[in-house]
Amino acid sequence: MQSLVHLVVLLMLLAIVVSLGSALYHLTRGPGGANSRKMVRALSIRVGLSLALFLLLMLAWYAGLIAPHGLQPR
């Protein structure tokens, strides 16, 4: 179960990066109403995915599927 949580987190992080890349692509396409709307939509999706990832991490921590740990000195 723990590896499933890790996989979902990695997939969501990848989706966030893809959404951010899409927004950058539409930003560099030049002026235009359609590109601006697509950029705003891509950034809105990124914010939604980030919030969903945060909630997923909090839920997984509360359920005991993941545990926070500090940095280990060597």
DRENTOR-276103 format. One line per field, with one value per residue: residue in one letter; x, y, z of N, C-alpha, C, O, CB in turn. Coordinates in steps of 0.05 Angstrom, whole numbers, m for minus. Glycine has a CB too. Example, Ala and Ser with C-alpha at 12.3 -4.5 7.8 and 13.67 -1.06 7.14 Angstrom:
residuo <- c(a; s)
n_u <- c(264; 257)
n_v <- c(m114; m45)
n_w <- c(156; 142)
ca_u <- c(246; 273)
ca_v <- c(m90; m21)
ca_w <- c(156; 143)
c_u <- c(264; 258)
c_v <- c(m66; 1)
c_w <- c(156; 157)
o_u <- c(285; 268)
o_v <- c(m66; 23)
o_w <- c(169; 161)
cb_u <- c(226; 282)
cb_v <- c(m89; m12)
cb_w <- c(181; 114)
//
This chain:
residuo <- c(m; q; s; l; v; h; l; v; v; l; l; m; l; l; a; i; v; v; s; l; g; s; a; l; y; h; l; t; r; g; p; g; g; a; n; s; r; k; m; v; r; a; l; s; i; r; v; g; l; s; l; a; l; f; l; l; l; m; l; a; w; y; a; g; l; i; a; p; h; g; l; q; p; r)
n_u <- c(17; 40; 76; 41; 20; 67; 75; 29; 38; 85; 65; 28; 62; 90; 48; 37; 85; 81; 35; 54; 94; 62; 35; 79; 93; 48; 53; 98; 82; 66; 29; m42; m111; m130; m85; m73; m118; m111; m63; m78; m115; m82; m49; m87; m103; m54; m51; m96; m81; m37; m61; m93; m53; m29; m72; m77; m28; m34; m78; m57; m17; m47; m75; m35; m3; 42; 100; 127; 196; 257; 318; 372; 430; 497)
n_v <- c(m24; 24; 33; 43; 93; 123; 119; 145; 196; 210; 208; 250; 293; 292; 305; 357; 383; 377; 407; 457; 464; 465; 513; 548; 540; 562; 614; 631; 631; 679; 741; 740; 724; 671; 641; 663; 648; 593; 588; 607; 568; 523; 537; 540; 487; 466; 489; 466; 411; 413; 427; 381; 342; 358; 350; 295; 277; 293; 262; 211; 211; 218; 170; 136; 114; 138; 166; 221; 240; 263; 296; 252; 250; 238)
n_w <- c(0; 14; m27; m68; m53; m58; m113; m133; m114; m142; m194; m192; m182; m231; m266; m248; m263; m319; m330; m314; m352; m398; m390; m394; m447; m474; m456; m483; m535; m555; m561; m552; m546; m542; m528; m478; m448; m449; m422; m371; m357; m355; m312; m272; m269; m250; m199; m176; m178; m144; m95; m89; m84; m36; 0; m7; 14; 67; 83; 75; 113; 160; 159; 169; 129; 109; 140; 173; 174; 202; 180; 176; 213; 190)
ca_u <- c(0; 57; 87; 20; 20; 90; 70; 9; 51; 103; 48; 16; 84; 94; 26; 41; 106; 71; 17; 70; 107; 42; 31; 102; 90; 27; 63; 118; 71; 61; 3; m67; m130; m132; m62; m76; m138; m100; m43; m92; m127; m60; m40; m108; m100; m31; m58; m115; m66; m20; m78; m101; m30; m26; m93; m71; m7; m44; m95; m40; m3; m67; m82; m11; 10; 68; 108; 148; 221; 276; 343; 388; 459; 514)
ca_v <- c(0; 47; 38; 55; 121; 136; 120; 166; 222; 215; 214; 276; 312; 293; 320; 385; 393; 378; 430; 481; 465; 473; 542; 562; 539; 581; 640; 639; 631; 706; 753; 729; 717; 642; 631; 672; 631; 566; 590; 609; 542; 505; 544; 533; 458; 461; 496; 445; 387; 418; 424; 353; 328; 365; 336; 266; 272; 296; 239; 187; 214; 213; 141; 120; 102; 150; 177; 241; 235; 285; 289; 235; 258; 215)
ca_w <- c(0; 16; m53; m84; m46; m70; m142; m138; m109; m165; m218; m189; m187; m259; m278; m241; m280; m346; m331; m314; m379; m417; m386; m405; m477; m482; m450; m503; m562; m564; m552; m563; m526; m538; m513; m450; m435; m446; m400; m345; m351; m347; m285; m254; m265; m234; m171; m166; m173; m120; m71; m86; m74; m8; 14; m8; 33; 94; 87; 78; 139; 181; 158; 177; 106; 108; 166; 169; 187; 200; 167; 192; 212; 183)
c_u <- c(17; 70; 66; 18; 43; 86; 50; 21; 70; 87; 36; 38; 90; 73; 28; 63; 97; 52; 33; 85; 87; 36; 54; 101; 70; 36; 82; 107; 65; 34; m21; m85; m132; m109; m63; m96; m126; m79; m57; m104; m106; m51; m61; m108; m77; m37; m77; m100; m49; m37; m87; m78; m26; m47; m87; m49; m16; m62; m78; m25; m23; m74; m58; 3; 37; 75; 130; 174; 240; 300; 360; 417; 475; 536)
c_v <- c(25; 53; 50; 85; 136; 139; 142; 193; 229; 222; 242; 298; 315; 309; 350; 397; 396; 402; 456; 485; 474; 503; 558; 562; 560; 610; 650; 639; 659; 716; 740; 720; 687; 631; 639; 654; 603; 566; 591; 583; 523; 511; 538; 503; 452; 467; 475; 419; 390; 415; 395; 337; 333; 350; 306; 260; 274; 272; 214; 188; 207; 183; 124; 107; 113; 162; 198; 232; 258; 276; 273; 244; 234; 211)
c_w <- c(0; m11; m72; m78; m59; m101; m149; m134; m132; m190; m216; m192; m216; m274; m272; m259; m309; m349; m331; m340; m400; m415; m398; m436; m487; m476; m472; m531; m572; m554; m566; m541; m521; m522; m483; m435; m430; m423; m373; m338; m342; m319; m265; m248; m247; m204; m160; m160; m148; m95; m67; m75; m44; 9; 15; 12; 62; 101; 91; 105; 162; 182; 166; 154; 101; 135; 161; 184; 183; 185; 186; 190; 205; 202)
o_u <- c(11; 73; 73; 13; 40; 94; 54; 16; 70; 95; 34; 32; 95; 78; 21; 59; 104; 53; 26; 87; 94; 33; 50; 108; 76; 27; 82; 121; 59; 19; m19; m77; m136; m113; m55; m91; m131; m76; m48; m104; m110; m45; m55; m112; m79; m30; m74; m106; m46; m28; m87; m82; m20; m40; m92; m50; m8; m61; m84; m21; m16; m79; m61; 20; 55; 56; 149; 172; 239; 303; 363; 428; 469; 553)
o_v <- c(45; 77; 65; 101; 158; 159; 157; 212; 252; 240; 256; 319; 337; 325; 366; 420; 415; 416; 474; 508; 490; 517; 579; 582; 574; 628; 673; 648; 662; 702; 731; 710; 679; 614; 624; 647; 591; 547; 578; 575; 507; 493; 530; 494; 434; 452; 466; 405; 371; 403; 386; 319; 315; 339; 293; 240; 258; 262; 198; 167; 193; 173; 100; 89; 99; 168; 193; 219; 272; 253; 281; 245; 211; 193)
o_w <- c(m12; m18; m90; m97; m69; m112; m168; m150; m142; m205; m236; m204; m226; m292; m289; m269; m323; m369; m345; m349; m418; m435; m410; m448; m506; m490; m480; m550; m596; m541; m589; m520; m498; m505; m466; m412; m409; m408; m354; m314; m323; m303; m242; m226; m230; m187; m137; m141; m133; m75; m44; m59; m29; 30; 35; 26; 78; 124; 109; 117; 180; 204; 169; 158; 90; 150; 146; 205; 162; 176; 209; 168; 213; 198)
cb_u <- c(m19; 79; 99; m7; 20; 115; 59; m16; 67; 120; 26; 3; 108; 96; m1; 49; 131; 56; m2; 91; 119; 16; 28; 128; 81; 1; 77; 141; 45; 63; 3; m60; m157; m134; m36; m84; m163; m87; m26; m114; m141; m37; m33; m135; m97; m8; m72; m136; m49; m7; m103; m110; m5; m29; m120; m62; 16; m61; m114; m20; 9; m92; m92; m19; m7; 70; 118; 139; 234; 284; 357; 385; 468; 525)
cb_v <- c(0; 41; 12; 41; 125; 119; 93; 162; 221; 190; 193; 279; 303; 265; 309; 388; 375; 352; 429; 479; 439; 458; 548; 548; 511; 575; 640; 620; 614; 708; 783; 705; 727; 628; 642; 701; 629; 556; 615; 631; 531; 507; 574; 541; 444; 479; 524; 440; 381; 445; 442; 342; 336; 396; 341; 258; 292; 322; 235; 186; 242; 230; 134; 99; 106; 171; 155; 269; 208; 294; 315; 205; 270; 219)
cb_w <- c(24; 37; m65; m78; m15; m65; m152; m119; m83; m170; m221; m161; m171; m271; m268; m211; m279; m353; m307; m291; m387; m413; m356; m396; m486; m469; m424; m502; m562; m594; m557; m582; m534; m566; m525; m449; m452; m472; m405; m346; m376; m367; m284; m265; m293; m243; m170; m187; m197; m122; m75; m113; m90; m4; 2; m36; 28; 97; 63; 55; 143; 175; 131; 196; 81; 85; 186; 179; 177; 229; 158; 183; 238; 155)
//
